[in-house]
Amino acid sequence: MFLSPNTCPALVLNADFRPLSYFPLSLWSWQDTLKAVFLDRVNVLSEYDREVRSPSFKMKLPSVISLKEYVPIKSTPAFTRFNVFLRDRFSCQYCGDRLPVNDLTFDHVVPRSKGGRTNWTNIVAACGTCNLHKGSRSVKEAGLHLRRRPDQPTMQQLQSIGRSFPPNYLHESWRDFLYWDTELEYDF
């Protein structure tokens, strides 16, 4: 089977061999990976069967790399729509339905018209139906109940939540470096 180089991303691990990010999974294109290899910024831990060649050089494409220098992980995540959805596990915080990102909105628990702010402790993921039903009323006035009070997560909390959402594609060489909830085989 022919693999295009474009279908061969590299899993990027920090110097401590943990992924830089779980969700989205830290992946680099084959071009960025090769550049980092040639600049001696990474260690190659695993390779694809696919090679890239020039008239005087050939190399297997790396499938897992680790940075040579540790990159500290921020303790405070950026306040983004995606991170709010991840914190809330891609679920409406009113009805509990889990939805794709494209079907989620965010809602101000205390409406802006009543002084509510746009921040971690006042924004929750919501489905369009619940968001429309709530409108500019309070949660109580709308007859809704919050599943979980919104708070500001740490990067470690978001990483932990991200691990419970495995990516659509998972190359076999990545499995030893990702800590998905998979049952380990053991000898009797």
Salt bridges, closest charged atoms under 4 A:
ASP16 OD2 - ARG18 NE 3.91
ASP40 OD1 - LYS68 NZ 2.54
GLU51 OE1 - ARG53 NH2 2.91
ASP88 OD1 - ARG87 NE 2.84
ASP88 OD1 - ARG148 NH1 3.52
ASP107 OD2 - LYS134 NZ 3.25
GLU141 OE1 - LYS114 NZ 2.73
ASP151 OD1 - ARG148 NH2 3.02
GLU172 OE2 - HIS171 NE2 3.55
